Amino acid sequence: MAVRDAKPILVEAMTYRGGHHSTSDDASRYRGTDELNSWTRSNNPLARFRLFLEKKHWWSQQRETDLRAEARVAILQALEAAGPCARLGRDVSRAACACGVATCAALTESPNRKP
């Protein structure tokens, strides 16, 4: 209808938050694992959309594999171009915290790691 009539339409979609609201939230306190598993297996809009794309032959596992490999290369190139991340973590405190240093080391060595 939107394409045929060249008019905007409103799409109402119901989805489900599969994770916690934040790191301080524990969603298991107010919903059970059966509820989460049900949504993950049968009502997951991402899985349904992927199946739709695959049935139309607009997407495939090979295309996903290729895209993920291309994205990984692009990310590693961006990290390489950014150079050493000595200032990582200083937005939070005046000196890089231990977490920031560990993160910096992991990012610096990650281009050498294999998937």
MOKA-V643211 format. One record per residue. N is the residue number from 1. RES is the residue in one small letter. SS is DSSP state (@ for helix, = for strand, . for the rest). Layout:
n:N res:RES ss:SS
n:N res:RES ss:SS
This chain:
n:1 res:m ss:.
n:2 res:a ss:@
n:3 res:v ss:@
n:4 res:r ss:@
n:5 res:d ss:@
n:6 res:a ss:.
n:7 res:k ss:.
n:8 res:p ss:.
n:9 res:i ss:.
n:10 res:l ss:.
n:11 res:v ss:.
n:12 res:e ss:.
n:13 res:a ss:.
n:14 res:m ss:.
n:15 res:t ss:.
n:16 res:y ss:.
n:17 res:r ss:.
n:18 res:g ss:.
n:19 res:g ss:.
n:20 res:h ss:.
n:21 res:h ss:.
n:22 res:s ss:.
n:23 res:t ss:.
n:24 res:s ss:.
n:25 res:d ss:.
n:26 res:d ss:.
n:27 res:a ss:@
n:28 res:s ss:@
n:29 res:r ss:@
n:30 res:y ss:.
n:31 res:r ss:.
n:32 res:g ss:.
n:33 res:t ss:@
n:34 res:d ss:@
n:35 res:e ss:@
n:36 res:l ss:@
n:37 res:n ss:@
n:38 res:s ss:@
n:39 res:w ss:@
n:40 res:t ss:@
n:41 res:r ss:@
n:42 res:s ss:@
n:43 res:n ss:.
n:44 res:n ss:.
n:45 res:p ss:@
n:46 res:l ss:@
n:47 res:a ss:@
n:48 res:r ss:@
n:49 res:f ss:@
n:50 res:r ss:@
n:51 res:l ss:@
n:52 res:f ss:@
n:53 res:l ss:@
n:54 res:e ss:@
n:55 res:k ss:@
n:56 res:k ss:.
n:57 res:h ss:.
n:58 res:w ss:.
n:59 res:w ss:.
n:60 res:s ss:.
n:61 res:q ss:@
n:62 res:q ss:@
n:63 res:r ss:@
n:64 res:e ss:@
n:65 res:t ss:@
n:66 res:d ss:@
n:67 res:l ss:@
n:68 res:r ss:@
n:69 res:a ss:@
n:70 res:e ss:@
n:71 res:a ss:@
n:72 res:r ss:@
n:73 res:v ss:@
n:74 res:a ss:@
n:75 res:i ss:@
n:76 res:l ss:@
n:77 res:q ss:@
n:78 res:a ss:@
n:79 res:l ss:@
n:80 res:e ss:@
n:81 res:a ss:@
n:82 res:a ss:@
n:83 res:g ss:.
n:84 res:p ss:.
n:85 res:c ss:.
n:86 res:a ss:.
n:87 res:r ss:.
n:88 res:l ss:.
n:89 res:g ss:.
n:90 res:r ss:.
n:91 res:d ss:.
n:92 res:v ss:.
n:93 res:s ss:.
n:94 res:r ss:.
n:95 res:a ss:.
n:96 res:a ss:.
n:97 res:c ss:.
n:98 res:a ss:@
n:99 res:c ss:@
n:100 res:g ss:@
n:101 res:v ss:@
n:102 res:a ss:@
n:103 res:t ss:@
n:104 res:c ss:@
n:105 res:a ss:@
n:106 res:a ss:@
n:107 res:l ss:@
n:108 res:t ss:@
n:109 res:e ss:@
n:110 res:s ss:@
n:111 res:p ss:.
n:112 res:n ss:.
n:113 res:r ss:.
n:114 res:k ss:.
n:115 res:p ss:.
